[in-house]
Amino acid sequence: MTVTRTLDTSKPFKFTEEQLAELAALKKIPGEPDEDCPELTDEQLDQMIEARNRRLALQRKKVVSVRLSAEAILKAKAFGKGYTALLSQILEKTLADDELLKRYI
């Protein structure tokens, strides 16, 4: 069962007494492996850690120097804080789009 809820972030969230009681009851239920969710082996855990580390390495931003025109910098800075992230996204999408990339090569 999936429960979704839209929260009004302008107001602090408060759990009801019933919700607090449900959470307290859930804490008491032990999580034990079964046929549907068996305990992972050490090898499987190591593989998961390696996969996570590879994913994180790809997500890390690298510092590089790029020469941009003054006009490009002014337009990018006009977007305000986070303009370098915007430039990164534009570059990633352009490099991923073979048809668009062919126009510049």
Buried (B, 14 or more C-beta within 10 A) or exposed (E): EEEEEEEEEEEEEEEEEEEEEEEEEEEEEEEEEEEEEEEEEEEEEEEEEEEEEEEEEEEEEEEEEEEEEEEEEEEBEEEEEEBEEEBEEEEEEEEEEEEEEEEEE
